[in-house]
Amino acid sequence: MVYITGDTHRDFKRVEAFCDKFSTTTDDILIILGDAGINYLGDKRDLVLKRELSKLPLTIFCIHGNHECRPDSISSYTEIEWHGGQIYVEPEFPNLLFAKDGEVFELEGKKCIVIGGAYSVDKPYRILYSWQWWPDEQPSLAIRKYVEKRLNAEAWEIDVVLSHTCPLKYEPREVFIKGIDQDSVDKSTEEWLDTIEDKLIYKKWYCGHYHVNKAIDRLQITFEDFLEF
């Protein structure tokens, strides 16, 4: 089975409980829609977390978020093919997989494109207090061009989109963090996703990022729920 959930931010208690409840195996895939937080601290604490997660009877498939380091910048990761697309994986942890943006994967007979990344609205605070923040948190121009190239190859028709943030038109403004001036928030990724969504023929779009569970038309924003794919 393939399941989907939202941001975990290094807290996998609900994932552990899910594995116990449904007696999962590594044949089961859990898609985390960004901000898994597995590559976050950049030190031995990440390694400790990976060792714990490697014991779970589950294959974890992570979309890139905005509160984590891109795996292609970490030397221990290799790029391999998985379900028709390219992923990043460390040989020591074969059940912890990280999607490459723009790749198309076939999951349960459905073609799925991955579009990770987003802007951190807490960026000023993270920089001020020397918390973890990465300048490549949003998809670069090269990534955007790659995504569009892959969609061109699919004649702009795909079954499922798996992203971290959502197109601008679907932003759940009711859950925006109070006290943050939205005029100061870089929404270039969401604006770009709007242009993607306008011309794309698709059946379902899943995203995380907003820490809410909400369905809007064909788009599903997911946080703590576990959805069957």
GINORGI-V644378 format. One record per helix or strand of 3 or more residues. SS is the DSSP state (~ for helix, > for strand). FROM is the first residue (numbers start at 1). LEN is the number of residues. If there is no record, write none. Layout:
ss=[SS & SS]
from=[FROM & FROM]
len=[LEN & LEN]
This chain:
ss=[> & ~ & > & ~ & > & ~ & > & > & ~ & > & > & > & ~ & ~ & > & ~ & ~ & ~ & ~ & > & > & >]
from=[2 & 13 & 29 & 44 & 59 & 71 & 78 & 85 & 91 & 96 & 104 & 110 & 123 & 141 & 160 & 168 & 173 & 182 & 188 & 204 & 214 & 219]
len=[4 & 10 & 4 & 10 & 4 & 3 & 5 & 5 & 3 & 4 & 4 & 6 & 6 & 13 & 4 & 3 & 3 & 3 & 12 & 4 & 3 & 3]
